[in-house]
Amino acid sequence: MEFSLPAWFGALGGMIVAAAIYGPAIRVIERRLRVGSPQQSAEQRSAFEDRLSLMRRVILGLDVGVLAVLGYWIGGIIADKMLGATGG
């Protein structure tokens, strides 16, 4: 397995994009879930908040993982094309 600096920069870029997307996306999802799920008791609200917290962590993990891998892949492709064009 070959590690290249441009691919790592691509992975870093993917993680930055994932963090930028996470904030607005999670707000929209939470708003829709809260409107669609009115809670009556404190116990039900607590259970809902626990599930919401787990959902946030899963979405962040998948978001960062997928976009970092995608960025690494794209960075590797760009590096190969640039190095191939320069004859290096």
Secondary structure, DSSP 4 states (H G I P E B T S, - for coil): ----HHHHHHHHHHHHHHHHHHHHHHHHHHHHHHHH----SHHHHHHHHHHHHHHHHHHHHHHHHHHHHHHHHHHHHHHHHHHHHHT-
